[in-house]
Amino acid sequence: MIVLKPDFKKALKKEFYIRDAETVARELIGKVLVKKLDTGDILAGMITETEAYLANNDLASHSATGKSQRNAPMFEDGGIVYVYKIYGIHHCLNIVTGTEGKGSAVLIRAIVPLLGIEKMKIFRKTNDINKLCNGPGNAANAFAFSREDNFRDLFHQGLFVQEYYNPKPKEIIKTKRIGITKSADLELRYCLKI
């Protein structure tokens, strides 16, 4: 594993996100999510699993039924955070893609923790490092994401995604998405072979 030094100079620019969700989902693999807490603690981890949710012909996407109060961030320019709650328990972290009015995003499904692991253990209430950020609810919880983070942009030192590891195409697995019933045939899930 490469030694990580959070570096805002390596943060992804807006142009990275103003593309289709499928491309962004694939290219987020190997990048590092960095979040600075109010306490000054820095949480960081390498993104290893994503799912794309498309603006068109994707009934599993929250945008499929049109813009609502819940999914409003999806209809903004790419590069902001969309956080929602599932099962009334877990928050899920999404990164909005495309241009304003489109309605697409990438769900962050798994992250390998790199910095702030002790804080993540507290947030997740577990010492098992393998379970800290494995699964979308766990990843969002480990990074202390909540609905208050909705609409936050990824272009400041408190929250950004930076370059880290550029996997070769053969290192990325593309499969059907998990835990959905609508548009379940679409292969829009990307995983890093670890």
C-alpha positions in Angstrom: 0.0 0.0 0.0 1.2 3.5 -0.9 1.8 5.8 2.1 -0.9 8.4 2.2 -0.4 12.1 2.8 -3.6 14.0 2.4 -2.9 16.6 -0.1 -5.5 19.1 -1.3 -3.3 19.9 -4.3 -4.0 16.3 -5.5 -7.8 16.8 -5.1 -9.9 15.9 -8.1 -11.2 18.9 -10.0 -14.8 19.6 -10.9 -14.2 18.3 -14.5 -13.7 14.8 -13.1 -17.3 14.7 -11.8 -19.0 16.5 -14.7 -19.1 13.2 -16.6 -21.4 10.2 -16.8 -21.9 8.2 -13.6 -20.6 5.0 -15.0 -17.2 6.6 -16.0 -16.9 8.3 -12.6 -17.8 5.2 -10.7 -15.1 3.2 -12.5 -12.5 6.0 -12.1 -13.2 6.6 -8.4 -11.7 3.2 -7.7 -8.3 3.7 -6.1 -8.9 7.3 -5.2 -8.9 8.5 -1.6 -11.8 10.2 0.2 -10.5 12.7 2.8 -12.7 14.3 5.5 -11.6 16.6 8.2 -13.7 16.6 11.4 -14.5 19.6 13.5 -12.1 18.2 16.1 -9.3 18.5 13.6 -9.1 14.7 13.1 -8.6 13.6 9.5 -10.4 10.5 8.1 -9.1 9.0 4.9 -9.6 5.8 2.9 -9.2 4.3 -0.5 -12.4 3.8 -2.4 -12.6 0.1 -3.5 -16.2 -0.4 -4.5 -18.8 1.9 -6.2 -22.1 1.7 -8.0 -23.3 4.0 -10.7 -26.9 5.3 -10.7 -27.8 6.8 -14.1 -30.0 9.7 -15.1 -31.8 7.7 -17.8 -33.2 4.2 -18.2 -32.2 3.2 -14.6 -35.3 2.4 -12.4 -33.1 1.8 -9.4 -31.8 5.4 -9.4 -33.4 7.7 -7.0 -33.8 10.2 -9.9 -36.0 7.8 -11.9 -39.2 9.3 -10.5 -38.1 12.9 -11.0 -36.7 15.6 -8.7 -37.9 15.6 -5.0 -36.8 17.1 -1.7 -34.9 13.9 -0.9 -33.0 13.5 -4.2 -32.5 17.2 -5.0 -28.7 17.0 -4.8 -28.6 14.5 -7.7 -29.9 17.2 -10.0 -27.0 19.6 -9.2 -23.7 19.9 -10.9 -21.3 17.0 -10.2 -18.9 17.1 -7.3 -21.3 17.4 -4.4 -22.4 14.9 -1.8 -25.8 13.3 -1.7 -26.5 11.5 1.6 -29.7 9.6 2.3 -30.9 7.2 4.9 -31.9 3.6 4.2 -34.1 1.4 6.4 -34.4 4.4 8.7 -31.0 3.4 10.1 -28.0 3.8 7.9 -26.8 6.8 5.9 -25.3 6.2 2.4 -22.8 8.4 0.7 -23.2 9.3 -2.9 -21.1 11.6 -5.1 -23.2 13.5 -7.7 -22.1 13.3 -11.3 -22.9 15.0 -14.6 -24.3 18.5 -15.1 -27.2 20.3 -13.4 -30.6 18.8 -14.1 -29.3 15.3 -15.0 -30.0 13.3 -11.9 -27.0 10.9 -11.6 -24.7 9.8 -8.8 -22.2 7.2 -7.6 -22.8 5.2 -4.4 -19.7 4.6 -2.4 -20.0 1.0 -1.3 -16.6 0.2 0.3 -13.4 2.0 1.5 -10.1 0.7 2.8 -9.4 2.8 5.9 -6.0 4.6 5.8 -6.1 7.5 8.4 -8.3 8.2 11.4 -8.9 4.5 12.0 -9.3 4.9 15.8 -12.1 7.5 15.2 -13.7 5.2 12.6 -13.8 2.4 15.2 -15.6 4.7 17.6 -18.1 5.8 15.0 -18.7 2.2 13.9 -18.6 0.8 17.4 -16.3 -2.0 16.3 -12.6 -2.9 16.4 -12.7 -5.1 13.4 -10.9 -3.1 10.7 -12.2 -5.3 8.0 -15.8 -4.3 8.8 -15.2 -0.6 9.4 -16.0 0.6 5.8 -17.2 -2.5 4.2 -20.7 -1.8 2.8 -22.3 1.6 2.0 -23.9 2.2 5.4 -20.7 1.2 7.2 -18.5 3.4 5.0 -20.8 6.5 5.5 -21.0 5.8 9.3 -17.2 5.4 9.6 -16.7 8.8 8.0 -19.5 10.4 10.1 -21.6 11.3 7.2 -25.2 12.4 7.8 -28.0 14.3 6.1 -26.2 17.5 7.3 -23.5 16.8 4.7 -26.1 16.9 1.8 -25.0 19.4 -0.9 -21.5 19.8 0.5 -19.0 20.1 -2.3 -15.7 18.2 -2.7 -13.5 21.1 -3.4 -12.2 22.3 0.0 -9.7 21.1 2.5 -12.4 19.8 4.8 -13.8 17.3 2.2 -12.2 16.1 -1.0 -11.2 13.1 -3.1 -7.6 12.9 -4.1 -5.4 10.9 -6.5 -3.8 7.9 -4.9 -3.7 4.6 -6.7 -4.5 4.1 -10.4 -5.5 0.5 -10.9 -5.0 -1.3 -14.2 -8.2 -2.2 -16.1 -7.7 -5.9 -15.2 -7.7 -4.9 -11.5 -11.3 -3.6 -11.6 -14.2 -6.0 -11.6 -17.5 -4.9 -13.2 -20.7 -6.7 -12.0 -24.4 -6.2 -11.5 -25.4 -3.9 -8.6 -26.3 -5.4 -5.2 -29.5 -5.3 -3.2 -31.8 -3.8 -5.8 -34.7 -5.3 -7.7 -35.3 -2.6 -10.4 -32.8 -2.4 -13.4 -30.9 -5.3 -11.7 -29.5 -6.5 -15.0 -27.3 -3.4 -15.5 -23.6 -4.0 -14.7 -22.8 -0.7 -12.9 -20.9 -2.0 -9.9 -17.1 -1.6 -9.8 -14.8 -3.4 -7.3 -11.0 -3.3 -6.9 -9.5 -6.8 -6.8 -7.7 -6.9 -3.4 
